[in-house]
Amino acid sequence: MGTNSQDLIKQLKETRAKKKITYNEILNELSVNGTPSLSMTTLRRVFSAGSEDKASSFNYEETLLPISEAMKRIAGDEDSPQAREIEALRSMISIQSEAIDRIMEFKQELSASVEKMSEQIQIKDNQMIEKDSLIRRLIDRLDQKDEIIHQFLIDLKQKDEIIRELTNKYISKE
């Protein structure tokens, strides 16, 4: 266990120097991810000169591993499980965003189509109202024509009666 701890401490020191990670950044990352039990003193001891030679004095599971994970998250280590998960989530978000954009475009196209169809229906309705009105006027005129024809027939009958009466009257006088 001492060799693993020594190698890990060396790696932590290299990463901290290369990425210029501060003690406060490490403590903040630890507390955000549920490991608030480490103190600034412990961090300073882990990163002090020659600390890898005293690696056995640090608890591997409760001190070194949490610091290592926190630093990987801070440094943006692409091989960490969290980085892979974050990248996967970003990809999913991107795909969903594209799908939402396509759905919104489709919705706009459908809305425009519905609006156009609604206008066409309104035009057809207006035409039907006009046709209905025209048909009613024509029916009214036909009714009037029928009344006139009926009245004309009555008048003709009356004239025929008058002619017959007159004819009978003149024929009977002779």
C-alpha positions, 0 to 999 in steps of 0.5 A: 500500500505504501508504494501506491500511496507514494506514487499517488502523492507524486502524481498529485503534486505533479498535477497540482503544479502543472494545473496550478490548483490551489488548496482552496479549490481542492477543499471546495471541490471536496466539500461540494462532493460530500467530503468536508472532513479534510482540513487545510492542514492535511492538504498542506501535509500531503503536498509538503516536500518529502511527503511521499516518503511519509505516505504510510501516514496518510489514509489512502481511502479517506484522504488520498483518493478523495483528493485525487478525485477532486483534483481530477474533476478540477483539472478536467481529467478526460479519463475520469468517470465524471468527465466521461459522464459529463461529456455523455450528458453534453452529447445527449443535451446536444442531440435533444436540443437538435431534436427540439429545434427540428420539432419547433420547425415542424410545429411552425410549418404545421401552424402555417399549414393550419393557418392557410387551411383555415383561410381556405375554409373561411373562403369556401364558407363565404362562397357557400354563404353567397351561393346559398343566398343566390339560391334563396333569391332564385327560389324566391323569384321562381315562387314569384314567377309561379304566382304570376303564372297562377294569376295569369291563368286565373285572369285567362279563365276570367277572360274566357268566362267574360268572352263566353258570356258575351258570346252567349249574350250576342248569340242568344240575341240573334 
